[in-house]
């Protein structure tokens, strides 16, 4: 690869908020960039050097876009892998590698990978359609997850008893044992092409039950040192087993007995790492750039405890976005606001996030609760 400072062009498939925050950090590295996204008003549009409005699931579109850059990465997994494989064979540096993206696109393949590599995860069965669910009637309750296409809480359904089978997804799915976990945590791990690896301290996630989206994130997670160590080791094992180049978010369940099970992975910057922009020495976005450009990985230490609040579109509102409560929120100490540049809101759409920094995590949590109750996105 040519020196990263010499006319190198970074391509990103996906122009949403993750791509936007990656571009903001790429500017600090003086890297030119190009973004491909199907939305003509994608958040990246107005800050990308080159914005291409096109379908990142279309083979020819991705192929031609990829041929215009030196390093190609993603901010969403649902992209055309066949085109990425051709680009990789032609010498374009594609990170994360296409084989990893292909595996992660299929939740069933993820679970098979965990089992093959002795990564702890909840028990599961694979079914082709809803008719096969009845074979496991004695094992309810179960979580049904579509093998492909699920995103941000979509494609997931709880099946409490066999009577719900008639309304279950009628597509290839994972039936997962419903485990009695105590907490949901995430560890972000980064690995570069030379095999260097670093992890971030685990964070704790609290979900919006209705939308199944992260509502609050607490850094660091309130877990024993032994659990932190287990989570860290699992994340490192996963990154090395994948031979990943880039960052990987590893979402995990902490069980009541202290065991740790992997739920899902995402080979890209992730919602569970937003707080790293202000709260850690190196943000996940800078770390991803360092990894895919073959640069030394950065320090991941926590600078200050933090709480991240996702700003979601209010129920009952669709249309041009209006933000209420901003002045009140910005008057609070330690508040860092990130709006994603989305012109239109809809219920539970991710419109931005706020990170609250404080020497006391409890104080940060109290302020985060105020923000959640005050800052609203309506139309």
C-alpha positions in Angstrom: 0.0 0.0 0.0 1.2 3.5 -0.8 2.0 5.7 2.2 -1.3 6.7 3.7 -0.5 10.4 3.4 0.2 10.3 -0.4 -3.0 10.7 -2.4 -4.7 7.8 -0.7 -8.4 7.5 -1.3 -10.7 5.8 1.2 -14.1 4.4 0.1 -17.0 3.8 2.4 -20.0 1.7 1.5 -22.8 3.4 3.4 -23.4 7.0 4.1 -25.2 7.0 7.5 -24.1 8.3 10.8 -21.3 5.8 11.3 -19.8 6.8 8.0 -20.2 10.5 8.9 -18.3 10.1 12.1 -15.6 8.1 10.3 -15.2 10.9 7.7 -14.9 13.5 10.5 -11.9 11.6 11.8 -10.5 10.9 8.3 -10.3 14.6 7.8 -7.8 14.8 10.7 -5.6 12.3 8.8 -5.8 14.3 5.6 -7.3 11.3 3.7 -9.5 11.9 0.7 -12.7 9.9 0.6 -15.6 8.7 -1.4 -19.0 7.4 -0.1 -21.6 5.3 -1.8 -25.2 5.3 -0.4 -28.7 4.9 -2.0 -30.1 7.9 -0.1 -29.6 11.1 -2.0 -29.8 13.0 1.4 -27.6 10.6 3.3 -25.8 12.1 6.4 -22.4 11.8 4.6 -23.5 13.7 1.5 -22.4 17.2 2.6 -19.0 16.3 4.2 -17.7 13.6 1.8 -15.1 14.6 -0.9 -17.1 12.5 -3.4 -20.6 11.3 -2.8 -22.1 8.7 -5.1 -25.8 8.0 -4.9 -26.2 4.4 -5.7 -27.2 0.9 -4.5 -24.5 -0.7 -2.4 -26.3 -4.1 -3.0 -25.8 -3.8 -6.8 -22.8 -5.8 -8.1 -21.8 -3.4 -10.9 -22.3 -0.2 -8.8 -20.1 -1.5 -6.0 -17.5 -2.8 -8.4 -17.1 0.5 -10.2 -17.1 2.5 -7.0 -14.5 0.2 -5.4 -12.2 0.5 -8.5 -12.1 4.3 -7.8 -10.5 3.9 -4.3 -7.4 2.5 -2.7 -9.0 1.2 0.5 -12.6 0.2 0.8 -14.5 -0.3 4.1 -18.1 -0.4 5.3 -20.4 1.2 7.8 -23.2 -1.4 7.1 -22.9 -5.1 6.5 -25.8 -5.4 3.9 -23.6 -4.8 0.8 -22.8 -6.8 -2.3 -20.1 -9.3 -1.2 -19.6 -10.7 -4.7 -18.3 -7.4 -5.9 -16.1 -7.0 -2.9 -14.5 -10.4 -3.6 -13.7 -9.3 -7.2 -12.2 -6.0 -5.9 -10.1 -7.9 -3.4 -8.8 -10.2 -6.2 -7.9 -7.1 -8.2 -5.8 -5.7 -5.4 -8.1 -3.2 -3.8 -7.7 -3.4 0.0 -11.1 -4.4 1.3 -11.5 -4.2 5.1 -13.2 -5.9 6.8 -12.4 -8.8 4.4 -15.3 -9.9 2.2 -15.3 -13.4 3.7 -16.0 -11.9 7.1 -18.8 -9.6 5.8 -20.4 -12.7 4.1 -20.4 -14.6 7.3 -21.8 -11.7 9.4 -24.6 -11.2 6.9 -26.0 -14.5 8.0 -26.8 -14.9 11.7 -26.9 -18.7 11.2 -23.3 -18.6 9.9 -22.3 -16.5 12.9 -23.6 -19.1 15.3 -21.9 -21.9 13.4 -18.7 -20.0 13.5 -18.9 -19.5 17.3 -19.6 -23.2 17.8 -16.7 -24.2 15.5 -14.3 -21.9 17.3 -15.5 -22.7 20.8 -16.8 -19.2 21.4 -19.5 -19.4 24.2 -23.0 -18.5 22.9 -26.6 -19.5 23.6 -27.8 -22.8 22.3 -29.5 -22.7 18.9 -31.3 -24.5 16.1 -31.4 -23.5 12.4 -34.8 -23.7 10.6 -35.8 -23.0 7.0 -39.3 -21.9 7.6 -41.9 -21.6 10.4 -43.2 -25.2 9.9 -39.9 -26.5 11.3 -40.3 -24.5 14.5 -42.9 -27.0 15.8 -40.0 -29.6 16.1 -38.7 -27.6 19.0 -42.1 -27.0 20.8 -40.8 -28.5 24.0 -38.0 -25.9 24.2 -40.0 -22.7 24.3 -39.5 -19.8 25.0 -37.2 -19.1 22.1 -35.9 -16.1 20.2 -36.3 -16.3 16.4 -33.9 -14.3 14.4 -33.9 -14.0 10.6 -30.7 -15.4 9.2 -30.4 -12.5 6.8 -31.6 -8.9 6.5 -32.3 -8.1 10.2 -31.0 -4.7 11.4 -31.5 -2.4 14.4 -33.9 -4.6 16.1 -35.8 -5.7 13.0 -36.0 -9.4 12.1 -36.1 -10.5 15.8 -39.1 -12.1 17.5 -39.7 -13.7 20.9 -41.7 -16.9 20.7 -43.1 -17.5 24.2 -45.1 -20.7 23.4 -46.0 -22.9 20.4 -49.3 -21.0 19.8 -47.2 -18.1 18.4 -45.6 -20.3 15.7 -48.4 -19.3 13.2 -47.2 -15.6 13.3 -43.5 -16.4 13.3 -41.1 -15.5 10.5 -41.6 -17.9 7.5 -38.0 -17.6 6.4 -34.6 -19.2 7.2 -34.0 -18.3 10.9 -32.0 -19.0 14.0 -34.0 -20.3 17.0 -32.0 -19.3 20.0 -32.4 -20.4 23.6 -33.8 -17.6 25.7 -31.1 -17.1 28.3 -31.6 -15.5 31.6 -28.9 -12.9 31.4 -28.2 -10.2 33.9 -26.6 -7.5 31.7 -25.9 -6.8 28.1 -22.4 -5.6 27.4 -20.2 -4.8 24.4 -16.5 -5.0 23.8 -14.9 -3.3 20.8 -11.7 -4.9 19.6 -9.4 -3.7 16.8 -6.9 -5.7 14.8 -4.7 -4.5 12.0 -3.2 -6.5 9.1 0.0 -7.2 11.0 -1.9 -9.0 13.8 -1.6 -6.2 16.4 -4.8 -6.2 18.6 -6.3 -3.9 21.2 -9.6 -3.9 23.1 -11.7 -1.2 24.7 -13.1 -1.7 28.3 -16.5 -3.3 28.2 -19.6 -1.0 28.2 -23.0 -1.8 29.5 -26.1 -1.3 27.3 -29.7 -0.6 28.3 -32.3 -1.1 25.6 -35.6 0.5 24.6 -37.9 -2.5 25.0 -40.4 -1.4 22.4 -37.8 -0.7 19.6 -35.1 -3.2 20.7 -32.6 -0.4 20.2 -29.8 0.8 22.6 -31.2 3.7 24.7 -28.4 4.2 27.2 -24.8 3.1 27.2 -22.6 3.2 30.4 -18.8 3.3 30.2 -17.3 1.5 32.0 -19.7 -1.4 32.5 -20.5 -2.2 36.1 -19.1 -5.8 36.1 -16.6 -7.7 38.2 -13.0 -7.7 37.0 -13.3 -11.5 36.3 -16.2 -10.8 33.9 -14.3 -8.0 32.2 -11.4 -10.3 31.7 -13.6 -13.1 30.2 -15.3 -10.6 27.8 -11.9 -9.2 26.8 -10.5 -12.6 26.1 -13.6 -13.6 24.0 -13.4 -10.5 21.9 -9.7 -11.1 21.2 -10.3 -14.7 20.3 -13.0 -13.7 17.9 -10.8 -11.1 16.1 -7.9 -13.5 15.8 -10.1 -16.4 14.7 -11.6 -14.1 12.0 -8.1 -12.8 11.1 -9.9 -9.4 11.0 -8.6 -6.1 9.8 -10.6 -3.3 11.3 -12.8 -2.9 14.4 -15.3 -5.5 15.6 -18.1 -4.9 18.1 -18.8 -8.0 20.2 -22.2 -7.8 21.9 -22.4 -10.2 24.9 -24.8 -11.4 27.6 -23.5 -11.6 31.2 -25.2 -14.5 33.0 -26.1 -14.5 36.6 -23.3 -17.0 37.3 -20.7 -14.7 35.8 -20.4 -16.6 32.5 -20.3 -14.5 29.3 -22.1 -15.5 26.0 -21.6 -13.9 22.6 -24.9 -12.5 21.2 -23.9 -10.9 17.9 -20.9 -9.2 16.2 -20.5 -6.3 13.8 -17.2 -5.8 11.9 -17.3 -2.0 11.8 -17.7 1.0 14.1 -20.8 0.5 16.2 -23.4 2.2 18.3 -21.8 0.8 21.4 -18.6 2.7 20.8 -19.9 6.3 20.2 -18.8 7.4 23.6 -15.1 6.7 22.7 -15.0 10.0 20.7 -14.7 12.0 23.9 -14.3 9.4 26.7 -11.3 7.3 25.4 -7.8 8.2 24.3 -8.5 6.9 20.8 -12.0 6.8 19.3 -13.4 3.7 17.6 -13.4 5.8 14.4 -9.8 6.7 14.5 -9.0 3.1 15.6 -10.8 1.7 12.5 -8.8 4.0 10.2 -5.6 3.1 11.9 -6.4 -0.6 11.4 -7.5 -0.5 7.8 -4.6 1.8 6.8 -2.0 -0.5 8.5 -1.0 2.1 11.1 -0.1 1.5 14.8 -3.2 1.0 16.9 -4.1 3.6 19.5 -4.4 3.6 23.3 -8.0 2.6 24.3 -7.9 3.7 28.0 -10.9 5.5 29.4 -10.3 9.2 30.0 -13.5 9.7 32.0 -16.6 7.7 32.8 -19.4 8.4 30.3 -23.0 7.8 29.5 -24.2 7.8 25.9 -27.9 8.5 25.1 -29.3 7.7 21.7 -31.6 10.4 20.3 -34.5 8.6 18.7 -37.3 10.0 16.7 -40.5 10.3 18.8 -43.5 8.0 18.2 -46.2 9.5 16.1 -44.0 11.9 14.1 -42.9 11.5 10.5 -41.5 14.3 8.4 -38.9 17.1 8.6 -37.0 16.9 11.9 -37.4 19.5 14.7 -35.4 19.3 17.9 -36.9 20.5 21.1 -35.0 20.9 24.4 -31.6 21.5 22.9 -30.8 24.6 24.9 -31.7 22.9 28.2 -29.5 19.9 27.4 -26.6 22.0 26.3 -26.7 24.0 29.5 -25.8 20.8 31.4 -22.2 20.2 32.4 -20.1 17.6 30.5 -22.6 17.3 27.5 -21.3 16.5 24.0 -24.0 16.7 21.3 -23.8 14.7 18.0 -26.6 15.2 15.4 -26.4 13.0 12.4 -27.7 15.4 9.7 -30.8 13.5 8.9 -33.5 15.8 7.5 -36.5 13.6 8.2 -37.5 11.9 11.4 -39.7 8.8 12.0 -40.5 6.7 15.1 -37.3 5.3 16.7 -35.1 6.5 13.9 -31.5 7.2 15.2 -31.2 11.0 14.8 -28.1 11.6 17.0 -26.6 10.9 20.3 -25.4 12.8 23.4 -22.4 11.7 25.5 -22.3 12.9 29.1 -18.9 13.0 30.8 -18.3 13.1 34.6 -15.8 11.8 37.1 -18.8 10.1 38.7 -20.7 7.6 36.5 -23.8 8.1 38.8 -23.8 11.8 38.2 -23.5 11.2 34.4 -26.4 8.8 34.6 -28.6 11.3 36.4 -27.8 13.9 33.7 -28.5 11.4 30.9 -31.9 10.7 32.4 -32.7 14.4 32.2 -31.5 14.5 28.6 -33.7 11.5 27.7 -36.8 13.2 29.1 -35.9 16.7 27.7 -34.5 16.3 24.2 -37.1 15.2 21.7 -37.2 14.9 17.9 -40.6 15.7 16.4 -41.8 16.9 13.0 
